[in-house]
């Protein structure tokens, strides 16, 4: 297994986020990945850690457009310059949205027209006020996409599995919106590229504490990508408006989306039962490859989550997922108990590598 990492992830360094009516220190910080990389370097996985190569914007853009709308990518690429152009003092503080159109398909709020006003634009392309857009957001997010594509290339080149360790994370980003600390949906990008290059169905398994609403939305009306997610019940947990068990897809995608919402406080035993159900669903789908949104905010000490998995449990998590025996791309997502995050990641990857063997190999 090659473990690719984003060497410029720290360019995206949000100062604050909005939480319960006040600005607090951003939970999604460069320290998250620094702890993970340090833990990998101190483990037997160290020899497999490789810096991802940079990709020219012109080469990356058509691949990004396979899962994101062009006007959204245009906005992200110019957003920081537009923010600073309003007032040079903006260079010292991050940009946040403050007004949003309701995306209900009605004509009450027009989402088909991009206003000229920056405050309206950033609202048009976002869904929360907790995701700071910074001077380095766009280059870091693009490098994260390149990191993910390196992992895809490795699997397509014959490696049984590869991992992308990057931030900002991606699974909350939709085709034309950011939020939940996410800007480019790396898991969706990996799934789409595997789908095209393998010419066959692909499955996405999201084990982050928070529902991967963006990934679900991107593939919701498609039968060639099965999306499965185990997460906190949206009746009480972010992102609140997505992730219910009755969200099963629409149109051609009917029956190809599955959610396992679980209550806050769920133990590892109960969580693992849901994992086994998701794995059985994936196995029955018979995909040619698997993408894992590897969120580790299911940890019992995570400050913004509510499941009770311990560090040792992640070895079993990795082993269970590996039992599918599929070519697999693992993409790093959430996890905010920074001091424990490195060990949790190493355990998950080590468990996966110890068990993974391609079916038929």
KARAQUI-V84129 format. One record per backbone hydrogen bond with DSSP energy under -0.5 kcal/mol. NH is the residue of the N-H (numbers start at 1). CO is the residue of the C=O. Records with the same first field share a line. If there is no record, write none. Layout:
BEGIN
NH->CO  CO
END
This chain:
BEGIN
2->161
3->48
4->2  163
5->50
6->165
7->5
9->6
11->8
12->9
13->11
17->24
18->129
19->22
22->19
24->17  22
26->15
29->27
32->29
33->29
34->30
35->31
36->32
37->33
38->34
39->35
40->36
41->37
42->38
43->40
46->43
48->45
49->46
50->3
52->5
59->56
60->56
61->57
62->58
63->60
64->60
65->61
66->63
67->64
68->64
69->175
73->69
74->70
75->71
76->72
77->73
78->74  75
79->75
82->78
83->79
84->80
85->81
86->82
87->83
90->87
91->88
92->89
93->90
95->133
103->101
104->102
111->109
115->113
121->117
122->118
123->119
124->120
125->121
126->123
127->178
132->130
133->95
134->132
136->11
137->134
140->136
141->137
142->138
143->139
144->140
145->141
146->142
147->143
148->144
149->145
150->146
151->147
152->148
153->149
154->150
155->151
156->152
157->153
158->155
159->154
162->328
163->2
164->330
165->4  163
166->164
173->170
174->177
177->174
178->125
179->182
182->179
183->169
186->184
189->185
190->186
191->187
192->188
193->189
194->190
195->191
196->192
197->193
198->194
199->195
200->195
202->224
203->289
204->226
205->291
206->204  228
207->205  293
211->238
213->211
214->171
215->171
216->212
217->213
218->214
219->215
220->216  217
222->219
226->202
227->225  256
228->204
229->258
230->206
231->260
232->209
233->262
236->233
237->233
240->237
241->239
247->244
248->246
250->220
253->250
254->251
255->248
256->248  253
257->248
258->227
260->229
262->231
265->306
266->263
268->308
271->267
272->268
273->269
274->270
275->271
276->272
277->273
278->274
279->275
280->276
281->277
282->278
283->279
284->280
285->281
286->282  283
287->282
288->201
289->201
290->327
291->203
292->329
293->205  291
294->292  331
295->293
296->334
299->296
300->309
302->299
305->302
308->266
309->298
313->310
314->310  311
315->312
316->312
317->313
318->314
319->315
320->316
321->317
322->318
323->319  320
324->321
325->322
327->288
328->160
329->290
330->162  328
331->292
332->164
333->294
338->336
340->337
341->337
342->338
344->340
345->341
346->342
347->343
348->344
349->345
350->346
351->347
352->348
353->349
354->350
355->351  352
356->352
357->322
359->325
361->358
END
